[in-house]
Amino acid sequence: MERLTHPRSSGIKTGYWSPNKKDELIERLAAYEDTDLTPQEIYSLKAGTILKEQHRWIPVEERLPEESLNSVIGWDEYRERCCFVQYYAGSWHLGDESVRIIAWMPLPEAYQPEE
């Protein structure tokens, strides 16, 4: 999203707002106010959307992971279950065995205890 505000230097605004930019600023502020959400609620919604996107099954017809020996989670059509698989040399591998994966997702981030 393009920022409408300019940084301040020693308390003085830098940059220039044309009358059209001022109108756009007012319209976007009004749209935000119409949501009745706080900035924290908006950050939470945005983070939730990002997390949902990161943890969804991606059909192989949509896209494939980068070829790598790193594992991803794949849905094995034959076994009807998920498993840790690798995608390299143009095919899916479960150990030494080739498998038919119909959807996949990246592994989640490593666990980090809260401090």
Backbone hydrogen bonds in HBPLUS format (Angstrom, degrees):
<---DONOR---> <-ACCEPTOR-->    atom                        ^
c    i                          cat <-CA-CA->   ^        H-A-AA   ^      H-
h    n   atom  resd res      DA  || num        DHA   H-A  angle D-A-AA Bond
n    s   type  num  typ     dist DA aas  dist angle  dist       angle   num
A0014-THR N   A0007-PRO O   3.05 MM   7  5.98 153.6  2.13 163.9 165.5     1
A0009-SER N   A0012-ILE O   2.81 MM   3  5.19 163.1  1.84 146.1 145.2     2
A0012-ILE N   A0009-SER O   3.00 MM   3  5.19 163.0  2.03 110.0 115.1     3
A0021-LYS N   A0018-SER O   3.05 MM   3  5.11 115.3  2.49  99.1 114.5     4
A0022-LYS N   A0018-SER O   2.96 MM   4  6.29 156.9  2.01 157.0 163.8     5
A0023-ASP N   A0019-PRO O   3.03 MM   4  6.31 154.2  2.10 145.2 151.6     6
A0024-GLU N   A0020-ASN O   2.96 MM   4  6.25 156.9  2.01 147.3 153.7     7
A0025-LEU N   A0021-LYS O   2.83 MM   4  6.04 157.3  1.88 150.6 156.9     8
A0026-ILE N   A0022-LYS O   3.00 MM   4  6.24 158.7  2.05 148.7 153.6     9
A0027-GLU N   A0023-ASP O   2.98 MM   4  6.23 158.8  2.02 149.7 155.6    10
A0028-ARG N   A0024-GLU O   2.92 MM   4  6.14 161.8  1.95 153.5 158.1    11
A0029-LEU N   A0025-LEU O   2.93 MM   4  6.08 154.5  1.99 147.3 154.8    12
A0030-ALA N   A0026-ILE O   2.93 MM   4  6.12 158.2  1.98 146.7 152.7    13
A0031-ALA N   A0027-GLU O   2.97 MM   4  6.23 154.3  2.04 145.2 152.1    14
A0032-TYR N   A0028-ARG O   3.01 MM   4  6.23 155.0  2.08 144.5 150.7    15
A0033-GLU N   A0029-LEU O   2.88 MM   4  6.16 165.0  1.91 153.6 157.8    16
A0034-ASP N   A0030-ALA O   2.90 MM   4  6.09 145.0  2.03 146.0 155.5    17
A0035-THR N   A0032-TYR O   3.05 MM   3  5.49 151.6  2.13 110.1 118.6    18
A0036-ASP N   A0033-GLU O   3.19 MM   3  5.64 152.6  2.27 111.4 118.4    19
A0042-ILE N   A0038-THR O   3.08 MM   4  6.41 154.2  2.15 153.6 160.7    20
A0043-TYR N   A0039-PRO O   2.94 MM   4  6.25 157.5  1.99 151.4 157.4    21
A0044-SER N   A0040-GLN O   2.93 MM   4  6.17 156.6  1.99 148.1 154.4    22
A0045-LEU N   A0041-GLU O   2.95 MM   4  6.20 156.9  2.00 146.0 152.0    23
A0046-LYS N   A0042-ILE O   2.93 MM   4  6.13 164.3  1.95 152.3 156.5    24
A0047-ALA N   A0043-TYR O   2.86 MM   4  6.05 163.9  1.88 151.7 156.3    25
A0048-GLY N   A0044-SER O   2.87 MM   4  6.01 157.0  1.93 146.9 153.6    26
A0049-THR N   A0045-LEU O   2.95 MM   4  6.21 153.3  2.03 149.1 155.9    27
A0050-ILE N   A0046-LYS O   2.99 MM   4  6.26 159.8  2.03 150.8 156.3    28
A0051-LEU N   A0047-ALA O   2.85 MM   4  6.09 162.3  1.88 152.3 157.3    29
A0052-LYS N   A0048-GLY O   2.85 MM   4  5.98 160.7  1.89 146.7 152.4    30
A0053-GLU N   A0049-THR O   2.99 MM   4  6.17 157.1  2.05 146.4 152.1    31
A0054-GLN N   A0050-ILE O   2.95 MM   4  6.19 152.7  2.03 147.5 155.4    32
A0055-HIS N   A0051-LEU O   3.01 MM   4  6.16 137.7  2.20 148.0 158.5    33
A0058-ILE N   A0104-TRP O   2.70 MM  46  5.22 161.9  1.73 151.3 157.9    34
A0104-TRP N   A0058-ILE O   3.00 MM  46  5.22 151.6  2.08 128.0 134.9    35
A0062-GLU N   A0059-PRO O   2.86 MM   3  5.31 140.3  2.01 109.5 121.0    36
A0063-ARG N   A0059-PRO O   3.31 MM   4  6.80 157.3  2.37 155.4 159.5    37
A0060-VAL N   A0102-ILE O   3.09 MM  42  5.64 166.0  2.12 129.0 129.8    38
A0068-SER N   A0087-TYR O   2.86 MM  19  6.01 153.6  1.93 152.4 158.1    39
A0072-VAL N   A0085-VAL O   2.79 MM  13  5.54 151.2  1.88 156.1 166.0    40
A0085-VAL N   A0072-VAL O   2.87 MM  13  5.54 164.5  1.89 160.6 165.3    41
A0073-ILE N   A0105-MET O   2.99 MM  32  5.36 164.7  2.01 173.5 169.1    42
A0105-MET N   A0073-ILE O   2.87 MM  32  5.36 143.0  2.01 150.8 159.3    43
A0074-GLY N   A0083-CYS O   2.84 MM   9  5.48 170.2  1.85 163.6 165.9    44
A0083-CYS N   A0074-GLY O   2.91 MM   9  5.48 146.7  2.02 149.8 160.6    45
A0075-TRP N   A0103-ALA O   2.81 MM  28  5.37 160.1  1.85 157.0 155.7    46
A0102-ILE N   A0075-TRP O   3.14 MM  27  5.98 158.5  2.19 163.5 164.6    47
A0076-ASP N   A0081-ARG O   2.85 MM   5  5.55 157.7  1.89 165.9 162.2    48
A0080-GLU N   A0076-ASP O   2.80 MM   4  5.53 126.3  2.09 142.3 156.8    49
A0077-GLU N   A0100-ARG O   3.11 MM  23  6.10 158.4  2.16 168.2 175.0    50
A0086-GLN N   A0093-HIS O   2.93 MM   7  5.19 158.3  1.98 146.2 153.4    51
A0093-HIS N   A0086-GLN O   2.80 MM   7  5.19 153.9  1.87 154.7 161.3    52
A0088-TYR N   A0091-SER O   3.09 MM   3  5.68 148.1  2.19 169.6 163.1    53
A0091-SER N   A0088-TYR O   3.08 MM   3  5.68 165.4  2.10 118.5 122.7    54
A0099-VAL N   A0092-TRP O   3.21 MM   7  5.62 157.1  2.27 123.2 129.2    55
A0094-LEU N   A0097-GLU O   2.74 MM   3  5.19 166.8  1.76 159.4 163.9    56
A0097-GLU N   A0094-LEU O   3.11 MM   3  5.19 153.8  2.18 126.3 123.5    57
